[in-house]
Amino acid sequence: MDNTHLFQTYSTLLFSVAYRTLGTATDAEDIVQETFADLLQAGLPPQVNNMKAYLCKIVYNKCNDRIRETIKERQTYAGPWLPEPILTDLSEQFLDRESLATAYLLLLQQLSEMERTVFILREAGGFNYREIAWIVEKTEANCRQIYRRAKQALASQPPAERLDTPHLKPLIGQFVDALQNGDLNKLVEVLADDVVFAADSGGQVKGALVPIRTSVRVSQFLMKTSSMIPHDMRTEFEQVNGNWGLVLMAGTDVLYVFSFQIVRGRIHAIYATSNPDKLAYISRQLRLT
């Protein structure tokens, strides 16, 4: 199998694993490119019985290297850190879209490095425990235990509404209408009482540097900030991280991306990304549509 065929066959899987591991699409894309560049330069070893596992092992090692390189950067990051938003309606490549949700990716980041890797390889990669054990260099029994721990840790995540839930997009529409019309009471109605608003500006754009909680406080903050948005900015509905989200644009420039966690018909979390570095990937996706 030549390098082009390998890329066509496995690049989507490798990106999916790397993105869930890192939470950064640009880094995930770089790692996939580096993996195939290394193969092109060095060639495949003579005996590779499981190409999928072999490539994922390379990606696993590169992801760990990238995580170690960015530890200091994450520790000194200005304000909340959110995963890079991505569009997920461009193809059927993301088989498990629920595991791409922003809230879910944030929970993955709270797992230990090994728990996160084993869980992603099992859930997103579809590997059996023997394959996972070879990739992470643990025993099968250890991998089973690690997977159970990770699954238990993620069980606290409330079941979010699926993309095909009929009222999902209209609910976000009500959220937008309330902001545009300055209707504070209507905005409070669509938010859960314990809603959290987290904004990732990376210190490059003016924004909240700590999460804001409760429907009243979040509504008041959003009303205040929305009144300062330029009139020529337009709001587009897009499928962001596996569910309906909002992309705010001025001309062809993406300025904000909103993703939501919706549970039982109300918005439980709002994630706003305005860090220009984190909008580069989704901006490129939008230019290709």
Number of C-alpha atoms within 10 A of each C-alpha: 7 10 14 10 10 15 16 9 12 15 18 15 21 26 23 22 24 27 23 25 23 21 22 18 23 18 18 24 19 13 23 26 16 15 19 19 13 12 16 13 8 9 12 15 7 6 7 11 8 9 14 17 18 16 21 24 19 18 22 21 14 19 22 16 11 15 16 11 11 10 11 10 11 12 9 8 14 15 17 18 19 23 23 25 27 27 19 21 16 12 8 9 12 19 14 13 18 19 18 25 23 26 22 18 21 16 17 24 17 13 17 11 13 16 21 22 26 25 25 22 24 18 15 20 18 13 18 14 20 14 19 25 18 14 22 17 12 14 13 16 12 13 23 19 13 18 23 15 15 23 15 9 15 15 11 9 10 14 12 19 18 15 15 10 10 10 12 20 18 11 17 21 14 15 19 15 14 20 20 12 11 16 14 15 11 16 23 21 17 20 24 19 16 15 22 20 23 23 25 30 25 21 15 12 13 12 18 17 16 13 15 19 17 16 22 19 15 23 26 14 14 15 19 13 12 13 12 8 11 9 8 9 14 13 14 12 14 21 19 24 26 23 27 24 24 20 22 19 17 14 10 10 15 20 18 20 27 20 25 24 23 25 16 11 15 19 25 23 21 23 22 23 28 22 23 18 13 22 21 17 19 21 20 12 13 16 9 8 6
